[in-house]
Amino acid sequence: MQRIAHDRGGRCLSAEYLGVKVPLAWECDRGHVWQASPDSIINGGHWCPNCAVLDKTKTPHLRLKYDYDGRP
């Protein structure tokens, strides 16, 4: 899982792998932490949900607010 996370600029925070459907803790390069199954990361093409919203937000003040409020 570490290699997959590293390839996306982040890391896997979970110490134990229990299967593709069991959620693990992930951290992106912006410091957002979330839970997702390895299956959704590997096969679903998903990564950080906070960054996905930030990248779509065009208004600078909303980007700052979401980045601040959206971080765990």
N, C-alpha and C positions, 0 to 999 in steps of 0.2 A: 504494500500500500504506500510505503514511503516513496518508492520510485514514481508511482502514478502521481502522487501529490507534488513531488519535486518537479516533474515534467510540466505541471501547471503553475509552478511558482509558489507552492505552499508546502504544507506538511500534514501528515496524519498524526493526530495527538493520541490516538488509542494505542494501547500496548498489546491488546489481544484481538486477533482476528477470529470471529466465530461463524463466518460464512458470508456469502454475497448479499444476503437479504438483511443481515443484522447491522443496524446503523453504527457508524464509527464517528469519532470527533475529528473534524478537519479544521485547518487554519489556512487562510489565503495569504498572499503577500501583503495585503493591506491590514492584516491583523484581525479580520473577521473570523469568528469561530461558529461552527454550526454542526449539526448531526445529519449524516446522509449514509445510505447503504453503499457499499462498494459497487453494487450493481448499477445504481443510478449514476455514479461517477464514471464507471467504465463503459457501460452500454448505453446509458441515457444521455451522455454528453453533458451532464450537469456539473457545475462547479459552485462557486460561491453565490448564494442567492442575493446577498447584500450588494455585491459588485455588479450583478446583473441589473439590479434596479438603478444603481448609481450610473452605470454606463448608458442607460436609457434616459436619465434625467438631464434635461437641457438647461434648466434654470440654476445658475450658480448657487444662490442662497438655499435652494431646496437640496442641492447636492451636499452642501456643507451640513445642513440640518440632518439629512438622512444618514450621512456618514457618521455624524456624532451620535445621533439617537439609535442608529441601526447596529452599532457595535455592541457586542455583549459585555 
